[in-house]
Amino acid sequence: MQKIKAHIIGEIIFSNTSEAHALYKKSRFGEKVGEKIQYSLSETLFLVEKGKMDVLSRNKKIPKKELMNKFKRIDKKIQIKYPVFKDLREKGYIVKTALKFGAEFRVYDKGSKPGKKHAKWIVFTDHESKKITWHEFSAKNRVAHSTKKHLLLAILDEEGDISYYEVKWVKP
């Protein structure tokens, strides 16, 4: 498969190539928006890192390091979010943004297709040095419960390792 040629305009990354449509159909990378496939920042970094995509700005390829710097200006948490995205995708899960839920990601079980099935988890990412209050934790839990998803906390440590904590409601 040839590399996807994607374009970035402002904060939006998109492609209309046959490769982009084929990868969307096969692996659910990107979202269909009209005739184009639009990518999240994490999806873009992942595909660039895997050698499946080049990102162009005014028809000039953006090097990977410059792309990360550009994305850091767009999203202050990308250095925490991207390793979690990458880890979950490499484990076979479909990972999509969850901005409308106030979370970082929605995660679909292996083999599920977004739009056909609901996400299993709603994911909040953070660094191990960040403390949250019970109020913040409760709010995250309420979001997961009200959307009928399990809460998954992804905590990145100093070494770059990720610990996952799944939170479920229990009725005794």
Secondary structure, DSSP 8 states (H G I E B T S, - for coil): ---EEEEEETTEEEE-SHHHHHHHHHH--SEEETTEEEE-HHHHHHHHHTTSEEEEETTEE--HHHHHHHHHHH-TTHHHHHHHHHHHHHTT-EEEEEGGGTEEEEEE-TT--BTTB--SEEEEEEETT----HHHHHHHHHHHHHTT-EEEEEEE-TTS-EEEEEE-----
